[in-house]
Each structure stands twice: as C-alpha cells, then as structure tokens.
Amino acid sequence: MTHWILGFADSIAAAGAWIGVRAMTWFLFARYGTPTLLAIIAGQGIGGTGAPEQAAPGAVSSWTKEMIGRVKADIGWFHTTGTLFLDAYVLPVLQLVAGTINFFMVLVVGRHLFELPLNSVKAFMETGEFLKLVRAEGHAASGGKGR
C-alpha cells in the first residue's frame, strides 16, 4: 500500500513540475518570444524599437551583423585553439615517429625524410621531401624520361 502512495506522490510531483515548466515557458516567452522568433526567421533582425512589421523587409540590422561577426570570430578562435591542443597532444608522438622514419631512411636511401623538430602536425603531413624522393627515383628508373 505504501508503494502505491509513494508512486502516486511521485506522479503528482512530476506532473506539477511539467505544468510549472510549461507555464513558465509560456509566461516568459509567449508574448515576446513569438514575434522575435518570427522576425529572426524572416530575416528582419530584432531592432530595439518598433514591432517587426514596421521594419523594412529584407533589412538586416547592424546588431544582427555584429552578432554574426562575433560568432565567426569565436569559431575562428575555437579552430585555432583546437589546432593548438591537437599539436600539443599529438606532436610528441609524431616527433618519435618522424625520427624513427628518418633513421631508417638514412640507412636505406642516405637522406632523411622529415625536417626535425616538427613545429606542427601540418609540417608532418605536408612533407615535400617524400614527393621529391619518389620523383627523383622515378625519373632515374625511367632513364630520365618525364611525362
């Protein structure tokens, strides 16, 4: 019997919380949220004065342009910071891999493949020495005849 009462009390609490959240959402956003969202969707911006119907159609406010500029700057910052974190975690391992590859390249071919120390992951991925090495061996094997 007590389990049924506790279950019923939990249900009442959950229903009350749901009604409270729905009521507060409607109270806070129903009057002002709908016109604002419609203005943003229509591309009219959200000017500080007047209703969205009074704004010129297709006009984007300076506030909207400023916010878009800020978001683009933040995206650039996240990209730069992410690249720095990637370099910090991956570069020590790549240094070891590049050093090992250079060791075996010097034993077999007589020249190294990577310029060490590596400053970024991009330097590891964009090594031009490998392409020069392959092209030089390809031209030597074909008797110097190019394309």
C-alpha positions in Angstrom: 0.0 0.0 0.0 2.8 2.4 0.8 4.5 1.8 -2.6 1.3 2.8 -4.3 1.1 6.0 -2.3 4.7 6.9 -3.0 4.3 6.2 -6.7 1.2 8.4 -6.8 3.1 11.1 -4.9 5.9 10.9 -7.4 3.5 11.1 -10.3 1.9 14.2 -8.8 5.3 15.8 -8.3 6.3 15.0 -11.9 3.0 16.4 -13.3 3.4 19.5 -11.2 6.9 20.1 -12.4 5.9 19.6 -16.0 3.0 22.0 -15.7 5.3 24.5 -13.9 7.9 24.4 -16.6 5.2 24.7 -19.4 3.5 27.6 -17.6 6.8 29.5 -17.0 7.8 29.0 -20.6 4.5 30.4 -21.9 4.6 33.2 -19.3 8.2 34.2 -20.1 8.3 33.7 -23.9 4.7 33.6 -25.3 4.1 37.3 -25.6 7.6 38.4 -26.7 9.2 35.3 -28.0 6.9 34.6 -31.0 7.3 38.0 -32.7 11.0 37.9 -32.0 11.5 34.4 -33.5 9.3 35.3 -36.5 11.4 38.4 -37.1 14.6 36.4 -37.0 13.2 33.8 -39.3 12.0 36.4 -41.7 15.5 38.0 -41.8 14.3 41.3 -40.4 16.6 41.3 -37.4 15.5 42.3 -33.9 15.7 46.1 -33.8 15.3 47.8 -30.4 12.3 49.9 -31.4 9.0 49.1 -33.1 7.4 45.9 -34.0 8.8 43.5 -36.6 6.1 44.5 -39.0 7.5 48.1 -39.1 11.0 47.1 -40.2 11.9 47.1 -43.9 11.6 43.7 -45.5 14.9 42.0 -46.1 16.8 44.6 -44.0 19.3 43.2 -41.6 20.1 45.4 -38.6 23.6 46.3 -37.6 23.1 44.4 -34.3 22.5 41.2 -36.3 25.6 41.8 -38.4 27.6 42.5 -35.3 26.4 39.2 -33.7 27.2 37.2 -36.8 30.7 38.8 -36.8 31.2 37.8 -33.2 30.1 34.3 -33.9 32.5 34.0 -36.8 35.3 35.3 -34.6 34.5 32.8 -31.9 34.5 30.0 -34.5 38.0 31.1 -35.7 39.2 31.2 -32.1 37.9 27.6 -31.4 39.5 26.4 -34.6 42.9 28.0 -33.7 42.7 26.7 -30.1 41.7 23.2 -31.2 44.7 23.1 -33.6 47.0 24.1 -30.7 45.6 21.4 -28.5 45.9 18.8 -31.2 49.5 19.8 -31.7 50.2 19.7 -28.0 48.9 16.1 -27.7 50.0 14.6 -31.0 53.3 16.3 -31.8 55.5 14.4 -29.2 54.4 11.1 -30.7 54.9 12.4 -34.2 58.4 13.5 -33.3 59.3 10.0 -32.3 57.7 8.5 -35.5 59.4 11.0 -37.7 62.8 10.4 -36.0 62.4 6.6 -36.5 61.4 7.0 -40.1 64.4 9.4 -40.7 66.7 6.8 -39.1 65.6 4.0 -41.4 65.6 6.4 -44.4 69.2 7.4 -43.8 70.2 3.7 -43.5 68.4 2.7 -46.7 68.4 5.8 -49.0 71.1 8.0 -47.5 68.9 11.1 -46.8 66.2 12.0 -44.3 62.5 12.5 -45.0 61.4 14.9 -42.3 63.0 18.2 -41.0 63.1 17.8 -37.3 62.0 19.2 -34.9 58.4 19.4 -36.2 56.6 22.6 -35.3 53.0 21.4 -36.1 51.1 18.5 -37.3 50.7 20.3 -40.6 54.5 20.1 -41.1 54.4 16.3 -40.6 51.5 15.9 -43.1 52.9 18.3 -45.8 56.4 17.0 -46.2 57.7 17.7 -49.7 60.8 15.6 -49.3 58.9 12.4 -49.8 57.5 13.6 -53.1 60.9 14.8 -54.3 62.4 11.4 -53.3 59.8 9.5 -55.2 60.0 11.7 -58.3 63.8 11.5 -58.3 63.8 7.7 -58.1 61.0 7.5 -60.8 63.0 9.6 -63.2 66.2 7.7 -62.6 64.4 4.4 -63.2 62.8 5.5 -66.4 66.0 6.8 -67.8 65.2 10.4 -67.2 62.2 10.4 -69.5 59.5 12.7 -68.0 55.8 13.0 -68.8 
